[in-house]
Amino acid sequence: MLPYRGRVMLRLARVALALAGACSAEWLAGAGYVAFALAMLSDFRHKSGWRFWVECAADAGYFALWTRLAPGTWLAAASLCYALASSVLQRGVAETAAVAAGATAIFPRAAPAGALALAAAFYQRHLHRRISALLGQNLAHRSQAQRAREAERERIAANFHDGPLQSFVGFQMRLEIVKKLLARGDAGAAAEEIRQLQESGRSQIADLRRFARSMRPAEEGLPLRESARRAVETFQRDTHIQASFSARGLAEEEPPAAAEVLQILGEALHNVWKHSGATRATVSMEQKDGALEVVIEDNGSGFAFCGDYNLEELDRLRIGPVSLKRRVRLLGGELFIESAPGRGAKLRIRVPV
């Protein structure tokens, strides 16, 4: 449907065309069309099909009139162009074909103009379909982004609940103990509790800093290889877990999902530190066969399950890190987890590039 302003302009063009005919030598012939054009100015909604065909009949009649009275004049050509343009802009292929056929029946030499209008109608339909497809993709991407944001908020909330919040609850309980010790006059025991609280506070501050660094986006301007290397070095420095990084075959051009891959790497390393109890971790990146492969391996306690599973199997069995699975799925990638409880775990992620 043509926008409101477009319909207004079309009807004003009809009024101008009708007035031009009324000002010619055959003014009587155009008087009725002027009255019709002015009457149609009162309704711009143009939602009913019968209104369109009434207008088509009037426009075709005006064209037929000028073709009979003054064939070959600019008014005949203008009325033909208006009738065809109105059908293309306001309707679709079928309506344009009907108007073109009627114009050709009235004046056979109008066939090329009708064919051109029909081609324009087909192209317009193609554009509408492409726009609809793009709008659908945009809606799907926005929905995916919204789900990703919600998942990230849930992950952050869960991490804070399991980490800092529990520590703060513990602080409160131990402060109550200190209060009771002081009330009993046991200053030595109270001082020891305060010392332990200070150690716990320093440890919690370090944990919060590590978590904040894992959430920080990659530095702008750095290639994926260097950003990943820095992430691994920061992980080793903050956690004192020996970590190594290697990369090969990475293209000069950054993959579109580079930022997401770094987020996945950061979350996987955070899980290694938080859950595995590992003393050593290795990270490798390789680009081959149209995909970027990231492998994270550690010598920690592994997952609660044993074996090698892909993303579909992990989903079906409801095992594995939920947030990582969701991130990989949104990228259209693959996830493989190999776990040996007590002997470590290996994550292999493949993302199309």
C-alpha positions in Angstrom: 0.0 0.0 0.0 1.3 3.4 -1.0 2.0 5.7 2.0 -0.5 8.5 2.8 1.7 11.3 1.2 2.1 9.2 -1.9 -1.6 8.8 -2.3 -2.1 12.5 -1.8 0.5 13.3 -4.5 -1.1 10.8 -7.0 -4.6 12.4 -6.6 -3.2 15.9 -6.9 -1.5 14.8 -10.1 -4.8 13.5 -11.4 -6.4 17.0 -10.6 -3.6 18.7 -12.5 -4.0 16.3 -15.5 -7.8 16.9 -15.5 -7.4 20.7 -15.3 -4.9 20.5 -18.2 -7.5 18.7 -20.3 -10.2 21.1 -19.3 -8.0 24.1 -20.4 -7.5 22.6 -23.8 -9.7 23.1 -26.9 -11.8 20.1 -25.9 -12.5 21.5 -22.4 -16.0 20.0 -22.3 -14.5 16.5 -22.6 -12.3 17.0 -19.5 -15.0 18.7 -17.3 -16.4 15.4 -16.0 -12.9 14.1 -15.2 -12.1 17.4 -13.3 -15.2 16.8 -11.1 -14.2 13.2 -10.5 -10.6 14.2 -9.6 -11.7 16.8 -7.1 -14.2 14.4 -5.6 -11.5 11.8 -5.0 -9.4 14.4 -3.0 -11.8 13.9 -0.1 -10.7 10.3 0.6 -7.0 9.3 1.0 -7.4 6.0 2.8 -7.9 4.0 -0.4 -8.3 0.7 1.3 -11.3 -0.7 -0.6 -10.6 -2.7 -3.8 -13.7 -1.4 -5.6 -12.5 2.2 -5.2 -9.3 1.3 -7.0 -11.2 -0.2 -9.9 -13.5 2.8 -10.1 -10.5 5.0 -10.4 -8.9 2.7 -13.0 -12.1 2.9 -15.0 -12.2 6.7 -14.8 -8.5 7.0 -15.7 -8.9 4.5 -18.6 -12.0 6.4 -19.8 -10.0 9.6 -19.8 -7.2 8.0 -21.8 -9.7 6.5 -24.2 -11.3 9.9 -24.7 -8.1 11.7 -25.5 -7.0 8.8 -27.7 -10.1 9.2 -29.7 -10.2 13.0 -29.7 -6.5 13.8 -30.1 -4.4 10.6 -30.6 -0.7 11.2 -30.2 -1.0 14.3 -28.1 0.8 14.8 -24.8 -2.5 14.6 -22.9 -3.2 11.1 -24.3 0.4 10.1 -23.4 0.1 11.7 -19.9 -3.2 10.0 -19.1 -1.8 6.6 -20.2 1.3 7.1 -18.0 -0.8 8.2 -15.1 -3.1 5.2 -15.3 -0.2 2.7 -15.4 1.8 4.5 -12.7 -1.2 4.6 -10.4 -1.7 0.8 -10.7 2.0 0.1 -10.2 2.4 2.3 -7.1 -0.9 1.4 -5.4 -1.5 -2.2 -6.3 0.4 -5.3 -7.6 1.2 -7.3 -10.7 -2.4 -8.6 -11.4 -3.9 -5.1 -11.3 -1.1 -3.6 -13.4 -1.5 -6.4 -16.0 -5.3 -5.7 -16.1 -4.7 -1.9 -16.6 -2.0 -2.6 -19.2 -4.3 -5.0 -21.1 -7.1 -2.5 -21.1 -4.9 0.4 -22.3 -3.5 -1.9 -25.1 -7.1 -2.8 -26.2 -7.9 0.9 -26.4 -4.7 1.9 -28.2 -2.5 -1.0 -29.4 0.6 1.3 -29.6 0.4 1.5 -25.8 1.6 -2.1 -25.5 5.3 -1.1 -24.9 4.3 1.2 -22.0 2.1 -1.5 -20.6 4.9 -4.0 -20.7 7.3 -1.6 -19.0 4.7 -0.9 -16.3 4.3 -4.7 -15.8 8.0 -5.1 -15.5 8.1 -2.4 -12.9 5.3 -4.1 -10.9 7.2 -7.4 -10.9 10.4 -5.6 -9.7 8.4 -3.8 -7.0 7.0 -7.1 -5.8 10.6 -8.5 -5.7 11.7 -5.5 -3.7 8.7 -5.9 -1.3 9.6 -9.6 -0.8 13.3 -8.8 -0.1 12.3 -6.0 2.3 9.9 -8.4 4.1 12.7 -11.0 4.3 15.2 -8.5 5.7 12.7 -7.3 8.2 12.1 -10.9 9.3 15.8 -11.4 9.6 16.2 -8.2 11.6 13.4 -9.3 13.9 15.0 -12.7 14.4 18.4 -11.1 15.1 16.8 -8.7 17.6 15.1 -11.6 19.3 18.4 -13.5 19.5 20.2 -10.5 20.9 17.4 -10.0 23.5 17.7 -13.7 24.5 21.5 -13.3 24.6 21.2 -10.3 26.9 18.8 -12.1 29.2 21.0 -15.1 29.3 24.0 -12.9 30.1 22.1 -11.2 32.9 21.1 -14.6 34.3 24.7 -15.8 34.2 26.0 -12.7 35.9 23.3 -12.9 38.6 24.1 -16.6 39.2 27.8 -15.9 39.5 27.2 -13.1 41.9 24.8 -15.2 43.9 27.2 -18.1 44.1 30.3 -15.9 44.8 30.2 -12.4 46.4 26.7 -12.8 47.9 27.6 -16.0 49.7 30.8 -14.4 50.9 28.9 -11.4 52.2 26.5 -13.6 54.1 29.5 -15.4 55.6 31.0 -12.0 56.6 27.8 -11.1 58.4 27.8 -14.4 60.3 31.4 -14.2 61.3 31.0 -10.6 62.4 28.3 -11.8 64.7 30.8 -14.3 66.1 33.3 -11.5 66.6 30.6 -9.5 68.4 29.9 -12.4 70.8 33.6 -13.0 71.4 34.1 -9.3 72.3 31.1 -9.5 74.6 32.7 -12.4 76.4 36.0 -10.5 76.7 37.9 -13.0 74.5 39.9 -10.4 72.6 42.5 -12.9 71.2 39.9 -15.1 69.5 38.1 -12.0 68.2 41.4 -10.6 66.7 42.0 -14.0 65.0 38.5 -13.9 63.5 39.1 -10.4 62.3 42.4 -11.4 60.7 40.6 -14.3 58.8 37.9 -11.9 57.7 40.6 -9.6 56.3 42.1 -12.5 54.3 38.7 -13.5 53.1 38.0 -9.9 52.0 41.2 -9.7 50.0 40.4 -13.0 48.3 36.9 -11.8 47.5 38.3 -8.5 46.0 40.6 -10.6 43.8 37.7 -12.7 42.7 35.6 -9.7 41.8 38.5 -8.2 39.8 38.9 -11.4 37.9 35.2 -11.5 37.1 35.2 -7.9 36.0 38.2 -8.6 33.6 36.4 -11.5 32.1 33.4 -9.3 31.3 35.6 -6.5 29.8 35.4 -6.4 25.9 38.5 -6.8 23.8 40.6 -3.8 23.2 39.7 -2.1 19.9 42.2 -2.3 17.1 43.8 -5.6 18.3 43.5 -8.7 16.1 41.8 -11.8 17.4 45.1 -13.6 18.0 46.5 -10.8 20.2 43.3 -10.3 22.1 43.1 -14.0 22.9 46.7 -14.1 23.9 46.2 -11.2 26.3 43.1 -12.9 27.8 45.1 -16.1 28.5 48.0 -14.1 30.0 45.6 -12.1 32.2 43.9 -15.4 33.3 47.3 -16.8 34.3 48.4 -13.7 36.2 45.1 -13.4 38.1 44.6 -17.1 38.9 48.2 -18.4 39.2 47.0 -21.3 36.9 49.7 -22.1 34.4 48.2 -21.3 31.0 49.6 -21.4 27.4 48.2 -20.1 24.1 48.9 -21.0 20.5 47.3 -20.0 17.2 47.8 -20.9 13.6 46.1 -20.4 10.2 44.2 -17.3 11.4 43.3 -15.0 8.4 44.4 -11.4 8.3 40.7 -10.4 8.1 38.9 -10.4 11.4 36.0 -13.0 11.6 32.6 -11.3 12.1 32.2 -13.2 15.4 35.5 -12.3 16.9 34.0 -10.4 19.9 31.7 -13.3 20.6 34.5 -15.8 20.4 36.5 -13.8 22.9 33.5 -13.8 25.2 33.2 -17.6 24.9 36.9 -17.9 25.6 36.7 -15.6 28.7 33.7 -17.6 30.1 35.4 -20.9 29.5 38.5 -19.8 31.3 36.4 -18.3 34.2 34.8 -21.8 34.5 38.2 -23.4 34.6 39.3 -21.2 37.5 36.0 -21.4 39.4 35.0 -25.0 39.1 37.8 -27.3 37.9 40.6 -26.8 40.5 43.1 -27.1 37.6 46.8 -26.2 37.9 47.3 -26.1 34.1 45.3 -25.0 31.1 46.0 -24.7 27.4 44.2 -22.7 24.7 44.6 -23.1 21.0 43.0 -21.4 18.0 43.0 -22.6 14.4 41.2 -21.4 11.3 40.5 -24.1 8.6 37.8 -25.4 6.4 35.7 -22.2 6.7 35.6 -22.3 10.5 37.4 -21.0 13.5 38.2 -23.7 16.1 39.0 -22.9 19.7 40.2 -25.7 22.1 40.4 -25.2 25.9 41.9 -28.0 27.9 42.7 -28.3 31.6 43.9 -30.9 34.1 41.3 -30.2 36.7 38.4 -32.3 38.1 36.5 -32.4 34.8 32.7 -32.4 34.5 30.4 -34.7 36.4 29.9 -36.8 33.3 32.4 -39.0 31.5 32.8 -39.2 27.7 32.8 -37.1 24.5 29.6 -35.3 23.6 28.5 -32.8 20.9 26.1 -29.9 21.4 23.0 -31.9 20.4 23.9 -34.7 22.8 24.6 -32.2 25.6 21.2 -30.6 25.1 19.4 -33.9 24.9 21.1 -35.1 28.2 20.8 -31.6 29.8 24.5 -31.6 30.8 27.3 -29.1 30.2 27.7 -25.4 30.7 24.3 -23.8 29.8 25.6 -20.3 29.0 28.4 -21.6 26.7 26.0 -23.9 24.9 23.7 -20.9 24.3 26.5 -18.7 23.0 27.7 -21.3 20.6 24.2 -22.1 19.3 23.5 -18.4 18.6 26.7 -18.3 16.4 25.5 -21.4 14.5 28.6 -23.2 15.8 29.5 -26.6 17.2 30.5 -27.5 20.7 32.3 -30.8 21.8 33.1 -31.6 25.4 35.4 -34.4 26.4 35.4 -35.0 30.2 37.2 -37.5 32.4 36.3 -36.9 36.0 39.4 -36.3 38.1 41.6 -36.1 35.0 40.4 -32.9 33.3 38.2 -31.7 30.5 38.6 -30.5 26.9 36.2 -28.1 25.1 36.4 -27.8 21.4 34.3 -25.0 19.8 33.9 -24.5 16.0 32.4 -21.3 14.7 31.7 -20.6 11.0 33.7 -17.6 9.5 
